[in-house]
Amino acid sequence: MQQPPRRHFICQLLAVGGMGAASLAGAQTAPARVDENSEQAAALGYRHDTAKVDAKKYPKHTTAQRCDNCSFFQGKPGDAWGGCAMFGRKQIAGPGWCLAWAKAPA
């Protein structure tokens, strides 16, 4: 019985290596975003857009209070999405708001 050519073996090796690299690339996807309807978000009154916060329910809220200017926000001011100490590994919207909002130090 004849052995397959070396070229065949190398092609198979490259194909398997390519599949491994593709699976690693898929593992580096962006973190999940907070769902406004989740139990934790509802408990904190979280909204993706500070302008859509219920003023009657949260009378101390102002539209100047945004996640991206909160001390718990783990992104830069102006970032569309970033981490938050209140939501663990999930991302929150920069223009969002929740009850835990605290002005970031200047």
C-alpha positions as CSV (number, residue, x, y, z in Angstrom):
1,M,0.0,0.0,0.0
2,Q,1.3,3.4,-1.0
3,Q,1.5,6.3,1.5
4,P,-0.4,9.5,0.5
5,P,1.9,12.3,-0.8
6,R,3.5,14.7,1.6
7,R,1.6,17.5,-0.1
8,H,-1.7,16.0,1.0
9,F,-0.5,15.8,4.6
10,I,0.6,19.4,4.6
11,C,-2.7,20.6,3.2
12,Q,-4.6,18.7,5.9
13,L,-2.3,20.2,8.6
14,L,-3.0,23.7,7.3
15,A,-6.7,23.2,7.2
16,V,-6.8,22.0,10.8
17,G,-4.7,24.9,11.9
18,G,-7.0,27.4,10.1
19,M,-10.0,25.9,11.9
20,G,-8.3,26.4,15.3
21,A,-7.5,30.0,14.5
22,A,-11.1,30.7,13.4
23,S,-12.4,29.3,16.7
24,L,-10.1,31.5,18.7
25,A,-11.2,34.6,16.8
26,G,-14.9,33.7,17.6
27,A,-14.0,33.5,21.3
28,Q,-12.9,37.1,21.3
29,T,-16.4,38.6,20.7
30,A,-17.5,41.7,22.5
31,P,-19.0,41.3,25.9
32,A,-22.8,41.0,26.2
33,R,-24.8,44.2,26.6
34,V,-27.3,44.7,29.5
35,D,-30.9,44.0,28.6
36,E,-33.1,46.8,29.9
37,N,-35.8,44.2,30.8
38,S,-33.5,42.1,32.9
39,E,-34.2,41.8,36.6
40,Q,-31.0,43.6,37.6
41,A,-31.6,46.5,35.1
42,A,-35.2,46.9,36.3
43,A,-34.1,47.0,39.9
44,L,-31.6,49.8,39.1
45,G,-34.0,51.6,36.8
46,Y,-31.5,51.3,34.0
47,R,-32.2,52.7,30.5
48,H,-30.0,52.8,27.5
49,D,-31.0,56.4,26.9
50,T,-31.0,58.9,29.8
51,A,-33.7,60.9,28.0
52,K,-36.1,58.0,28.3
53,V,-36.0,57.7,32.1
54,D,-39.4,58.0,33.8
55,A,-39.3,61.4,35.4
56,K,-42.2,60.6,37.7
57,K,-40.6,57.5,39.0
58,Y,-37.1,59.1,39.4
59,P,-37.7,62.8,40.2
60,K,-34.0,63.4,41.1
61,H,-32.9,62.3,37.6
62,T,-31.6,64.9,35.1
63,T,-30.6,64.3,31.5
64,A,-27.1,65.5,32.3
65,Q,-26.7,62.3,34.3
66,R,-25.3,59.8,31.9
67,C,-23.4,56.5,32.4
68,D,-20.4,57.9,30.6
69,N,-20.0,60.6,33.3
70,C,-20.6,58.3,36.2
71,S,-17.9,57.1,38.6
72,F,-18.9,53.4,38.0
73,F,-18.5,53.6,34.2
74,Q,-15.4,51.7,33.0
75,G,-15.0,53.4,29.6
76,K,-14.0,56.8,28.5
77,P,-16.4,59.8,28.4
78,G,-18.2,59.7,25.1
79,D,-17.8,55.9,24.6
80,A,-21.0,54.4,23.1
81,W,-20.6,51.3,25.3
82,G,-18.5,50.4,28.3
83,G,-18.3,48.3,31.4
84,C,-20.0,49.1,34.7
85,A,-19.2,48.1,38.3
86,M,-23.0,47.6,38.9
87,F,-23.5,45.1,36.0
88,G,-20.4,42.9,36.2
89,R,-19.1,41.8,32.8
90,K,-21.9,43.3,30.8
91,Q,-21.7,46.5,28.8
92,I,-23.9,49.5,29.3
93,A,-24.7,52.4,27.0
94,G,-22.7,55.5,27.5
95,P,-25.8,57.7,27.2
96,G,-27.7,55.5,29.6
97,W,-28.6,56.0,33.2
98,C,-29.5,54.0,36.4
99,L,-30.2,54.7,40.1
100,A,-26.6,54.1,41.1
101,W,-25.4,57.1,39.0
102,A,-22.7,59.1,40.9
103,K,-20.8,62.0,39.4
104,A,-17.3,61.0,38.3
105,P,-14.5,63.0,39.9
106,A,-13.2,65.7,37.7
